[in-house]
Amino acid sequence: MSWIPFKIGQPKKQIVPKTVERDFEREYGKLQQLEDQTKKLQKDMKKSTDADLAMSKSAVKISSDLLSNPLCEQEPSFLEMVTAFDTAMKRMDSFNQEKVNQIQKTVIEPLKKFSSVFPSLNMAVKRREQTLQDYKRLQSKVEKYEEKERTGPVLAKLHQAREELRPVKEDFEAKNKQLLEEMPKFYSSRIDYFKPSFESLVRAQVVYYTEMHKIFGDLTAQIDRPGLSDEQRERENDAKLSELRALSIVADD
């Protein structure tokens, strides 16, 4: 979101105090930053959930491919291991889908709804700016007649210009006052709005990883050989690979 004031000739009279204009720019700048951050967070959360789903779907695809491998038909023990792995991956995918659905409902959708408020805010700021330009234009017009010689026609035009200025001035002051009062309130409300969403995000992650601990704990109990360290497994794999490399069909020329 960006705000670029219209260029117009300035009246001699300072119609908006510099302190008021600085306060307005400061408060609106904070909301501009909040809008950008909200959109970025919504986009990042969507990327994160898409990546989570892709991960669990890929794991299920791998386990399904292993199950269809002819080796499983020939080796009952390997089939049992892969079946346990496939069951675990499907359980993981199911819980992951639940987690993503929860995040979509309680985090991403609220972010999206919050972002939808900003166009109305931007329009209110734009209307304030348009009214300010009318205010400046009519104030310059009044000043022009005030500087002229006070003849009958000039006084008539001055009166008319002041009558045109009065409702525009009141309209601007009302819009300006409302925005200066409500922009800080809107900014402050972000914590109360987003806090439940991020509490829900944490809960969804805790539930998911608690289930993952159970799932992979069960899987380890089914397929693991107790007492065998990672280093021992690595040495076994290296020994098997050495045996394969010793075969004449794979030996180097």
Disulfide bonds with the S-S distance in Angstrom:
none
